[in-house]
Every structure is written in structure tokens, then in C-alpha cells.
């Protein structure tokens, strides 16, 4: 169990590292591809973006909906975080989230672009975001939903095969043992009739054999009910409303003490009278079967029974010490622990049984109180499937990263000069802070390049200059000029300046 948890933590850490690495890689390449600086922020901002992406990836299982919404908003602000969105969307799809939620999240990146980007960028960024949303949100969500559906189908087919095998075993046992017990009942009845008036003791013994065989046949039919599809165990002790409660377990412990077993009992938390019946019956069966095994195989050992009723889980631990004295071994079928494991698995819990590190033997089970709890991880023979799923997820994320890289790299972004009115988003009267939010801060290099090429400056105003993201091979560069007075922005304009040739 510890190895599984350690492996899961390591897998999450590796996944978060992969997301962080791809995000840094894309953010470093965006300026070279002509993307505006707002999409490739400075080092402190980029660090915060990566930290948010990693946190969303790590919290996606516990807060799936919130992580999905936050990841889509982050993707609209910084497209380099598309791989983080793909990871969160895959988990949300596997969790069976409703498709209206995915419809909303598919529109969020576009809405973020419309609210945060200048008008001259809308056309290009919306197209890129729409294409990237399909590869980073829609496709991973569909893949997660299909994987989850496949896993459910595999579990359903496995359970169906088990039920069919159990039904076949039940029929075979009933045919074989039932036939023999019926013959015993018939022969003992005939012997009872033949001995009537001749040998009272023989007649009494024959009657006892007949009644015992009849009871055994009825008990066999009741016990075989659990093996048939939809069957439930018919043990009287488990069928009552008190099954699995504190009083019920105390009764089991008291019975074992009366039989000579040294048992310590510890109940933690509230009683189980409000817990669903299958869980209570499983608690009863776990304690009863574990104590029975101690009677059979370690009658001289001391036993500790612990039932811990937590907020979401009922944990049962039955641990016996190493046997100090030799005791007579009672016969058993050897299938009790297998039945417990199957019962716990069907409830979505975890089960372990084996030698205790301190000596002796321990049976431990965790039973979820919710009826829709996911199935517990299977035993080691299922690990190849999990490895294949991990490889599939890694391959899928690499494909998402490649699609995102291709989309961002091979579609050149528009510049403000490519728009019919690149300054349409800026209104007269805006404050310097509002204008800076659209076009960025003043650039001294742009101011210097504008000297001798700019139109006259309005009186009683000061101006800020921002260079447009022109193609690197252009002969001219576009510069935006914004002049401010006492009432905010008084003039907005842009003009072109020649690009100086580089010295040989």
C-alpha cells in the first residue's frame, strides 16, 4: 500500500514537472515568433503563471470543477499553459463531469481574450485560441471520458464473468451436495420407519440423522444464495439492522473471549447505525471471519480488534500476535480471506491481509461510506493496465504540446498596423494607466526613434511611445504615440519610422 501511494505521488510530481517544463519552453519561444509581450511575461510573472499551472494540476482530482475553470482562464491569458489545461480537462472528463460545463469552459478562453486584448489582436488571437482550445480542452476531455468508460466496461465485464462463475459453482454444489443430502434424508427416514416398534434407540438416531440432514440441506441452499447473481448473504447475524454496530461487534468479541481467546477491543468514533447496510454487514463479516481464522490457526495468540469510524471511511483492523503456545489446527476451506477481499472490492474499499511486521497476522480494510465511491485499485496483476494508461497519457500530452507548438509557431500574429484602426480600443479621455493596460508602458527606444518622424505634439501635453511588433525583416517600424493632458488622453496616433540598417 505504501509503495502504491509513493508511486502515485511520484507520478504526480513528474506530471507537474512536465507541465512546468513545457510552459517555460513555450513562453521562451513566443517572443521569437512575434507574439506580443503580454503572452510571454517577465520572469517574476512567468514564475507565478507556472506556479498556478502546477497547483491546478496537483489539485485537479480534489477540486475538479474549480481547477478546470481556473485552467481555462489561465489559458486565455497565457496560451503557453495549454498543457496544464489538457491535464485538468482529461481528469474532468474521466470524472464524468457534465458536458454543459465543458461547453462553458470552451468559451471562457475566447471571453478572456475579448476582455483583455486590444481590438487589433482579437481576430488572430481568437482563431488561435479556438484551435488550441480544441486540442487542449475538447480532445483531452473526450479522451478522459472514453478511458473512464472503457474502465467501467472492463469492470462490468469482469464482474459479470465472476457472477456467472459463482452461479455455475452454486449450481454444481447444489446438484452434488444437495443430491447426497437428499439421499441421506430419504435413507434415514426409511430406517426410522423400519425401526419403529423394534429398536427405539435406532429409530431415535435415524430421526436425528434425518432432521440434521434436512437442516444441512436448507442451510446449503441459503449459503449458496450469495453465489448466484444478485444474491446476498443470508446469514442471520448479517441480515439484522444491528449488523456491524458497536453492540454487534462487542458481541462477536465477547463470543471469542468465551471461547478462550484473549481479545482487546477498541471502537473509535460514533456508532455505525446510520451507515448504509452493505458497509455494516461488511464490518460484521470482516471481524467475524478474522476472529474465526485466529481460532483456527492461532488459538494461543492475543488479538486486537479496532473499528475506526471516520468522516468518509470505516477502517477495520484485526491483528493477532505471534502464537506463543501450540494449538490444535481446525480444518478450513482457505477461501475466507478471498471472500472478504471480493466483498470489500465490490464496496469500493481497500483490503490487505498478511503477516504483521511485528509478528503475527493482520487483516485491514477501509470501507468508503459513500455508495458511489470509486473502485479500489486492484492487486498487482492489474498494474500493466495502469502502466499502459500512464504511457497513453504521456503520449497524449506530448501530442497536445506538439499541436500547441505548431499552432503558436506557424501562424504569424497580427501587428497593430495590420488592423484598419489599430487604436480603436483606446478612447480619448483614458488615463495613462488604462492606455498602458492595452499597449504597454512607455519605451524610451521608441521615443528616440520617433524624433524627426513624428507629427507635431499637442500643446500642454506629454506623450508616451510604444513600438508595434512589426516583422523583423520590415524596412519600417510602426510606433504608437499617446499624448495626455489634464483630462487624460487628448491624442492617439501612430506613424512609421525607417528601420536603421545593421552595421556590417
N, C-alpha and C positions, 0 to 999 in steps of 0.2 A: 504493500500500500504506500509506504514511504517512497519507494522507487518511482511509482506512478506519479505521485504528487511532484516529486523533484523533476521528473521528465516533463510534466505539464508546465511547471514554472520555467524550466529551461527553454521549452518551445515558445512560450510567450515572450521571453526575453529576446530570443533570436528573431522572432517576428517583429518586435518593436525596433530592434536594431536594423533590420532590413528596411522597414518603413522610413526610419530616420535617415539611413544612407541614401535611399532613392530620392527623398525630399531634398537633401543637401545637393545631390548631383544635379537634379533638375533646376533648382534655384540658381546654381552657379552657371548653368548654361543659358538661362533665359536672356541675360543682357547681350550675349554674343549673337543671339537670334533676333535682336531688335525689339525685344519685349520692353514695355515701359518699366521704369524702376519700381513702380508700386507693386509689381508682381515678383520682383527679386529684391526684397528689402535688405536693409543693412544688417550687419552681424547680430546686434542685440535683438532686433525684431525677428530675424530668422531663427535665432535660438528659441525665442518664445513660441514661434509657429511650430517648430519641431517638437518642443515640449508638449504643446497642446495636442499635436497629432499622436504622439506616443501615449499620452494619457488617455485619449479617446480609444486607442487600440486596446489598451490594458483594461479599460472599464467597459468594453462593449458587451461583455456577457452579463454583467450585473445591471447595467443601465443601458439596455439596448436601444430603446427609442430615443432617449436623450442624446446618446452618443451618435446616432445616425443623423439627427437633426443638426447637431453641432458640427459634425464632419462635413455635411453638405454646405453649411455656411462658410466654414473654413476653406473648402474647396473653391467656392465662388470668389473669395478674397485672394486666395493663393492657389492657382491651379497645380502647383508642384506637389500639393498634398493629396493628389488623386489616388495614390496607392493606399494611403490611410483610409480614404473613403471606401475603397474597394474591400478592404479587410472588414470594416464595420458593416458594410452592406451585405457581405457574404454571411456574416454571423446573423444579421437581422433576417435574411432570407431563410437561413436554416432554422431559426426560431419560430418560423411560421407567422411573422408579422403580417397584418392585413395590407393588401395591395393599395388601398387609398393612401396609406402612409407613404408608400413608395412613390405614388403619384405626386404627393405634396413635396417630398424631398427632391424629386426630379425637377421641380420648378424653382426650388429655392436658389440654386446657383445663378440662374438667369435673373432672378429678382435681385440678388445681391449685386450683380453686375450693373443692372439698371439704376440701383440706388447709389452706387459708389464710384462708377466710372464716368468720365466725360462723354458727351454725346458722340464725339467723333470716333470713340472706341466701341460703341455699342454694337455696331453691325458685325465687326470682326470678332470681338470677344464673345458675343452671343453664339455665333456659329461654332467657334472653337469649344466653348463651354458645353454647348448642346451635344457635339460629337463626343467630347470627353465624358460627359455625364452618362452616355450610353455605355461606354467602355469601363467607367469607374463605378457606376452605380447600378444600372439596369442589369448588365450581364453578370456581375458578381452576385447580385441578389437572386437572379434566376438560377445560377449555378448552386448557390447555397440551398435554395428551396428544392431543387432536383436531388441534391445529395441527401438532404434530410428525408425526402420522400422515398428514395431508394433504401435508406437505412431502415425506415419504418416497414417497408415491404419485406426486407430481409428478415427483420424481427418477426413480422407476422407469419411469414412462410416457415420460419424455424419453429415458432410456437405451434403452428398448425401441424407440422410434422411430429412434434413432440406429443401433441394431443392425440394424433392418430396412433402413434406408437403406444401411448399409455392405454388407449381404448383397446388396441389389439391385445396388449398384455392382460388387461382386465378380462376380456372375453376368454382368453386362454386359461387364466387362473380359475375363472368361474366354471369353465367347462370341465377342467381336470379335478380341481378340489371339490367343486360342487357335486360332481357326479359321485366321487368317492364318499363324501359325507352323506349324500342321499342313500347310497347303498348301506352305509353303517346304520343310518336311521331305520331303514327298512329291515335289515337283518336283526337288529336289536329289538325292533318291535315284534318280529316273528318269534324271536327267542323268548320275549316277555310273554307272549300268548302261549307258547308251548310249555313254559314253566309254570303257568297258572295252576294252582292246586297241587303241584308236585314238589316244587322247591322254592319256598318263599324268598330265601336269600338270593337265589339265582334270578328270580323274577325281579327282585328289587334292584339288583345290579344291572340287569338288562334295561330296566326302566331308566336308571341313572345314565347309562350309556346313550340311550335313545334321546333323552332330554338334552344331554350335553352336546351331542352331535347336531341336534336341531338348533340349539343356541349358537354353536360354532358356524353353522351354515348361514344363519341370519347375520351374525357379525361379519362374516366374509363378504356378504352382499353389501352391507353398509360400508365396509372398508374399501371395497372396490369402486364405490361411487366416486371417490376422488380421482381415480384414474380415467374415468370417462370424460369426454368433452363437456365442459361446463359444470363438472361435478365439484362439490365442495366437501371437505372432510366432515364426516358425520359423528366425530367423537363427541359425546355428550358434554364433556368438560369444556370443549371449544365452542359449542353452539350456544352457550348461555350469554346473557348480557354482561355477566361479571367476568368473562374470559379476559385475561390479560390485565385486570385491575390489580391494585396493590393487595387487596384481600385474597384474590385468586393466587397470586404468586406466593404470598405468605403461606397459603395452604399447601402449595407444592413443596415449599421449603420445609414446612412442618412435617409433611409426609416422609421426606428424605431423612429428616432428623430422627423420626420414629423408627426408620429402618436401620439406624445406626450410623448414618453419615454425619460428619461434622460440617455444618453449613453456616456461613456468615452471610447475612442478607443486608443490602444497602439500597434503599429506594431514594432517588434524588428527583426533586421537582414534584409537581402536582400529580394527582391520580390520572389514570387513563380512561376514566369513564366517559369523557367527551370525545375521545379519539375514534375514528372510523373502525368498524368491527374487524375488517381484514387485518389491520395492524395489531389490534388487541389479540386476535387469535394467533397471529404470528409470534407475538411476545410469549403467550402461553406455551406454544409449541416449542419455541427455542429453549425456554427454561426447562420444560419437562423433558425434552429429548436430551439436553445436555446433562441433566441430573441422572437420567436413565443410563447414559453412557458411562458416567462416573461409577454408578452402582455396578455396571457390568465389567468395567475394565480397570477401575482403580478404587475399589471399595474402601481401602485403607487410607485414602488421601483426604485432605481438608479442601473444602470448596468455598469459593466466594461468588455470590450472585449479585450483580449490580444492574439496576434498571435506571437509566438517566433520561428523564423526560424533559427535553429541551424545547425551544420555541418552534423549530422546524423538524426536529429529528428525535426519534426514540432510540436510544442506544442500549443494547443488551450485551452484557459481558458475563460469561460463566467460566471461571478459571479454577482449576484444581491444582494442588501442589503435587510434587513427585510422591508417588506412593511409598510409604515407609514400611509397610508390612505386606507380606504376600497374602493375596486373597484369591479365592476361587473365582475363575473367569466364567461368567454366564454366557450362553450362546446368544448370538445376534446375527442379523442379516447383513450388517455392514452398509446399509443403504440409508441410515437415518440422517447422516450429515448431508448426503446428496439431496434428500428430500427437503431439508432445511434450506440448502443453497438455492434450490429451484423456487421455493416459496418466497424467499426474500427477493430473489431476482425479479419475480413477477410483480412484486410491490414496488420495484424501482430502487431497492436498497442495496447495501453492500454487505458481504458476508465473508468472514475468514475463519478458518478452523485449522489448528496445527499446534505443534509443540511451543510451549511458552519459553522465552529466553531465560527466565529464572527457574526453569524446570517445570515439569507437569504439562498440562494441556489447556488451551484456551479456545473458547468459541465466542466470537464477537460479531455483532450485527448492528447495522444502522438502518432504521426504517423511517422513510420520509412520511410525514403526516398528511401531506397533500396527495390527493388521488391522481393528479396529473403530473407527478414527479417523473423526470426522465429516467429511463432505464439506467441502472448502474453499468459501469464498464465491465465487459466480460473478462474472462480469465485469459491467461497468456496465449491461448490458441487463437484469440481474436486479434492479436497485435499486428499481424501482417496487414489486416484491413485498415487499421489506424495508420500504419506507415504509408500505405498506398494513398490514403486520404491526405496525409501530410505532404507527400510528393505532388499530388494533384493540386493542392492549394499553392505550393511553392511555384509550380509551373504556371498556374493561372495568374498569380501575382506578377511573375516575370512577363507574361504576355500583356497584362494590363499596363505595366511600366513601359513596355515597348510601344504599345499603341499610344499612350500618353506622350511619350518622347517623340514619336513620329508626328503626331498632331501638332505639338508645340513647335517642332523644328522646321517643318516643311511648308507651313502656311505663313508667309511673311505678314507681320502685323501692320495695320494701317497707321499712318502718322497723321497728326492734325492737319497737315497741308493737303492730305488726300481727301478731306471732307469738304463739302460745298461750303459749310460755315463752321470751321473748327472751333470758333468761340461762342457757338450758340448756347452752350451750357453755362456761360458766365454772363451775369446780368449787371447792368450799371447800378451802382449803389452797394454792391457787395463789399464786405470788409476784406482786408488783406488776408485774414485767416481763412475766410471762405474760398477765396481765389486760390490760395496755396493748397487747400484741400483737393482742388481739381487738377492744378497744373504743377504743383510742387513749389519749393522755395526759390528765392532769387539766386541766379547763377552769375557770379562775377565774370566768368569767362564769356558768357553770352552778352553781358553788358559791354565788355571790351570789344567784342566782335561787332556790336551794333554801331559803334562810333563811326560817323561818316556815312552810314547807310540807312539810318532810321529817320522816320518823318519827325517834324517838329513836336516838341513836348508841350502839352497844355500848360498854361501859366498856373502858378501856385499849386503845383502838384509834384509828386515824386513817383518814380517808375521802378518797377522790378522787371527782370528779364529772365525768360525761360527758353532754353533751346529745345526745338522739336526733335523727336527721334527719327531723323532722316536716314535713308540708306547710306552705308559707309562709303559707297562709290559715287555719291552725288557730287556735282560741281558746286551746288549752292546748298545752304542750310537755312531752315526756317527758324525764326526767333519770334517768340510772343512777348509783347510788351503790355504791361498793365500799369496805368497811372492812377494814383489815388490822391484825393483831396480831403477836405474836411468832412464831406458827406460820403466817403467811401470811394468806390471805383468810379472814375469820371471818363476814362477812355480805355478801350481794349482794341488792340490791333496786332497784326503780325506781318512780317516782311522777310525777305530773303537777303542773305549776305553771301558773298563768294567764299568758298572753302579754300584756304591757302594750300598751295602745293607743298608736299613734304620735301625737305632738303635731301638731296641725293647722298 
